[in-house]
Structure formats: C-alpha cells, structure tokens
C-alpha cells in the first residue's frame, strides 16, 4: 500500500530518524498523534486520490495527495522536522514496498498550532505539508 511505502521512505531517512526515531519505533503515525504521544512526531493522511485514466481505457499511473504534519513542542523544532521530511520526500523517485514512485513532490506548506482548553494538553506546533505522489503499484512485487 502507498501509505506504508511513504512511511518507509521517511522511516529510512537519517535526517528524519534523528528526530523521530527509527524502524517500527519511529514516531510516524497515520492521522493522529497517539494519546500521550512523544514529540517531535509526524502524522500523515491521504487527502485525495486521482483516479488513473489512460487512452482507450488503459490505466495509467495513479496520483495521490498526501499530507504530512510535523509536530513538536516548539515552532523551531517543527520547522526543523519539516525540513527533514521535505529532504526525504520532495523529488523522491524509486521503488518501495511494491510501489514504483515516478515522482513525489511538495506542493503546499503552512504552519499550524494545536491547543486545547484542557490544561493537561500541551501546545503542539506544526507544519503541514502536502505532497503529490505519482506512482504505479507493482503486482507481485514487495
């Protein structure tokens, strides 16, 4: 699946793992930071999927828009993590987990802040980045 392949790209990058840990313990989560999660961390989600259409009903490469959110306890730390993610993903081409990425590219970036009225919840600074991933799923390859 593309989700796992994108996570693998980040989890195998030295600059990213220096900030969020490595391997299966890397703090890279689908959609939400876990309750009592450790910062800095990354969340990701698919924003949209563009259905591949080719000439004469032949399927072409798929394109998905993914959002990676970089979270930290300070704005500077969130921006440092975002730069590491950008370095790992922007311009990526290659095969990961049965997905052949033709190109992953950064198309949007903005800052955000998570706060809560709950006094136990600490403020989290974030950088939201949208990437377009153009890819082909390879059948029978992992």
N, C-alpha and C positions, 0 to 999 in steps of 0.2 A: 504494500500500500504506500501511496505517496506520503502520508503522514509519517510513517516510520522511516522512510528514506530521508525526508527533510530533517527529522530529528537526528538521524545518524550523521548527516553532514555536519550539524552543529556539535554533536557529542564527540566527534572525531577531530575537531579543530583545536589546536593547542591554545590559541588565544581565548577561545570561548571556555574551554575546560579549566583554564587557570582561574576563571571567575566563578564558574558554577559547578565544578566537579566533573568527573569523567565517567564513562561507561554507563551502566544501568543506574548508577547513583547520581548521575548528572541531574541538576535541578532544572529540567526542561519538561514542562507539563502540558498536556492537552487542556486548553481552555482556561482553567482556573489554577491559581496557586492553592495548594492544599491547606487546610486549616492548620494553623501553627507552622506554616512553611518557613523555610530558611531563605534569606535574601543574601546576595542577589540571585535572581532566577529568571527563567524565560517561560512564557506561556505562548501557545500557538493555536491557530484555528484556521480552517478553510473558510474564506469569505465568499467565494463564488467558484463555480466550475463552468467553463465554457465548453459546450458540447462540440466534439470534433466533427467537422463536416468537410468532406473532400469532394472532388469532382466525381460525378457518376456514382454517388452514394458510397464511395470508398472512405473509410475512416482515416482521418489524419491525426497528427499529434494533438494531444489534449492540452488545455491551458487552465491552470487553477490559480486563483489569487489567494495567497496565504498571508495571514497577519502574525508577526512575531512581536510579542510585547516583552520588553526588557524591564524588569522591576528591581529596585534597590531602595535602600533607606535614605540615600541622598540623590539629588539630581545629577551630580557629577558622576557618581557610580553607575547610575542608569545609563548615562551617555557613554561611558567607557564600555559598558557591556554592549550597548547598541553598535558601537564601532567594531567590536569583535564579531558580532553577528553579521554585520554588513560585510566585513572582510571575508568571512567564511562562505556566505551565501551569494552575494552580489557577483554576477558573472559566472557562477558555477556551471560547469558542463561535465558530464560523466555519468557513469552507471553506478547505482547504489540500490541494493536490495531488489533487483528485478525492475528498476525504473531507470530508463535512459533519459537523462535530463539534457535537452537540447540547449536550454538556457534558463537560468534563474536570474531575475533582475529586480532590483529595488525600484519601486515606482512611487512611493509615498512614505513620508516620515513625519511624525509630530509628537510633541510631549504631552504627557497626561499626569494626573495625580489622583490617587485613591485615598479617600478619607472616610471616616465613619464617626457617627455620633457616639458609638460605643467606645468608652475610654480605654478598653483593653486592646483595641485595634490600633496599631501604629500606622502612621502615614507611610505610603509607598509611592515613590516617584517612578514614573515610567516613560519609556519611549516606545511608541507604536510604529511598526514598520510594515508596509505592505509590499510583498514580492509577487511577481508573476512568474510562474513556473511552467515552461513548455516542455512536455515530456511524452514518452511512449512507454507503456507498460509492456515489458518483455515476457511473453508467455513461457513458462517452464524454466525461467532463469531466476536465481536468487543470489 
